[in-house]
Amino acid sequence: MATRAKTRSDSNAGIFKWGTGGSLVAAAAAGAALAIAGNLGRKLAVQGLSASTGEWDEALAAEHEAVMALFDRMLATDEDNIRTRKMLLTQISHALDKHAYAEEHVVYAQLRENGQQGFAEHLENDHGAVKEFLYRLMKMDAADPMWIETVRAFRDAVALHAEEEEKEIFPALRAKLSDDQNAQLTKDVNKAGFWAA
């Protein structure tokens, strides 16, 4: 009898251990599923602005405008708003990274295919300058008076780049492409933006 009870107890302990392990595995799987769903939701939310604006050039112009608004919020801060400045710099960095990915991998590639390699290289050089500004600002003390001056110069450079794209380069590319090619470019920009978000 004692042996039987002990065996029954041991087998229950084994079930309990497996059940706990199973619960841990189920909880981990549920957590992973939530993380994946959350990431997809974040990507959709971030890409929603671009995808909802219509054509590829309009979507990229809307992203330019959104980044300019972040710059303006940052320029409205003072030395006491270090935390806000750093948060806004992170938002600008993420927005510009996503934006640059879509431009470089889709739009600038299309420029090259249409014989406009010079424009593509010029715009990619501008993106290199963006990375230099971001690096400098991340290394600087956000309370330093030169920090806000660097932000102002950074904003001016991004505004000039955006204006050149929106007023000259993008309209010229749009005019060279057929309606079907423009529609495909819109899909490709949205897809690239989704994956980079």
C-alpha positions, -999 to 999 in steps of 0.1 A, spaced: 0 0 0 27 25 9 45 17 -23 13 23 -43 6 56 -26 42 68 -32 39 58 -69 6 76 -72 21 107 -55 52 106 -78 31 103 -109 10 133 -97 41 152 -91 52 145 -127 19 156 -140 21 187 -119 56 195 -132 46 189 -168 15 210 -163 35 238 -149 60 235 -177 31 234 -202 16 265 -186 50 283 -189 53 272 -226 17 284 -232 24 317 -214 56 322 -234 38 314 -267 10 338 -258 35 365 -249 53 359 -282 20 362 -301 12 394 -283 46 408 -291 42 399 -328 7 414 -329 19 445 -311 48 449 -336 24 445 -365 0 470 -349 29 495 -344 40 490 -380 5 496 -393 1 527 -371 34 542 -382 28 534 -419 -9 545 -417 0 581 -423 18 573 -455 -5 547 -468 -36 568 -462 -24 598 -482 -26 582 -517 1 583 -542 38 577 -534 49 613 -538 20 625 -516 28 599 -489 65 610 -488 54 647 -487 32 639 -457 61 622 -440 82 653 -447 55 675 -431 53 652 -400 90 654 -395 90 692 -398 63 693 -371 86 672 -348 114 697 -355 92 726 -347 82 710 -314 118 705 -306 128 740 -315 100 753 -291 118 736 -261 144 752 -238 174 739 -219 151 727 -191 133 703 -215 162 678 -220 140 648 -217 115 661 -242 144 671 -266 158 636 -264 124 620 -269 117 642 -300 152 634 -314 144 597 -311 111 602 -329 128 622 -356 155 596 -360 129 568 -364 108 587 -388 137 597 -410 151 562 -409 118 547 -421 114 575 -447 150 571 -460 146 534 -464 115 537 -486 131 565 -507 165 548 -511 152 513 -518 123 522 -540 121 558 -553 159 564 -559 161 530 -575 133 541 -599 152 574 -605 182 553 -616 161 531 -639 149 563 -656 183 577 -663 184 601 -633 214 586 -615 227 621 -606 195 630 -587 196 596 -569 232 601 -558 226 637 -548 196 627 -526 215 598 -511 243 623 -501 216 644 -484 206 613 -464 243 609 -454 242 644 -440 210 635 -420 229 606 -404 258 630 -395 234 655 -379 217 627 -359 251 614 -347 262 648 -336 230 655 -317 230 622 -300 266 629 -288 259 665 -277 244 676 -243 208 685 -250 212 715 -226 241 729 -246 230 761 -264 248 748 -295 224 718 -295 194 738 -305 215 757 -331 225 723 -346 188 712 -346 179 745 -364 206 737 -391 194 701 -393 158 712 -398 169 737 -425 188 709 -443 159 685 -442 135 712 -453 157 720 -483 160 683 -492 122 679 -489 114 709 -510 138 698 -538 121 664 -539 86 677 -537 89 706 -562 114 692 -587 125 656 -586 94 637 -577 71 656 -601 96 649 -629 98 612 -621 60 610 -618 56 626 -652 80 600 -668 61 570 -654 28 555 -666 -2 553 -644 5 516 -638 42 524 -629 31 551 -605 6 527 -589 33 501 -585 57 527 -571 30 536 -545 26 500 -535 64 495 -532 68 527 -511 41 516 -487 55 481 -485 91 493 -478 77 518 -453 58 490 -435 89 468 -432 111 497 -421 86 510 -395 
